[in-house]
Amino acid sequence: MKNLLCFAAAITFVAPIAIWAYFVGLASAYNTSSPNRGASLQDYWDMEFLIIAAVPWLISVFSLFFAIRIQ
C-alpha cells in the first residue's frame, strides 16, 4: 500500500507538468510568428497552470502524507 501511495504521489505531481508542456507545444505549433517555440519556465508561472495543477498537487501531498504515516 505504501508503494502504491508513493507511486500515486509521483504521478499526480509530474503529470500536470508534462501535460502542460504538451499543451504549450500544441498551442505554439499553429503560431506562425515562432514555430520552433517549446515550453519554457515562463509558461509554468502562468496563473491558469497553477489553478489547473493545484488539485493534482493536493492529491499528491495527501498521498505522500498517508504513505509516510503507514508503518
Secondary structure, 3 states (H helix, E strand, C coil): CHHHHHHHHHHHHHHHHHHHHHHHHHHHHCCCCCCCCCCCHHHHHCHHHHHHHHHHHHHHHHHHHHHHHCC
